[in-house]
Amino acid sequence: MTHGNRQHVKGGLRQLIGKGVEVGAKVVLYGHTHLATVETAQGMLLVNPGPLKEGAPGSYAIVTLDGATASATIYPI
């Protein structure tokens, strides 16, 4: 889990994915871009819940772990 600025996610996810691979992550949670997204890369689930704020437009994510399977859903506030 990271804010995302340390892996420069505003310029793309390459460095974030590389760090996830380096540490053997199966799920990577990040922020910084304020863009809610759920995607997979190199066997990892990448989740950015988006901006957590009430009012115009905020969102959050729920990550579900079921054995070796992880999934996530983004919900608007």
URVEN-V350708 format. One line per field, one symbol per residue. psi: psi as a letter, one per 20 degrees, with the letter a starting at -180 (. if undefined). burial: 1 if it has 9 or more other C-alpha atoms within 8 Angstrom, else 0. A space follows every 10 residues. Layout:
psi=???
burial=???
This chain:
psi=pqhhhhjlii jrjghggghg ghjkqhpppr bhijopqprq pljqpppoia pnqqbqprrr qppppncjpq rqpppq.
burial=0001100110 0010111001 1000101111 1101111100 0001111111 1110001111 1000000001 0101001
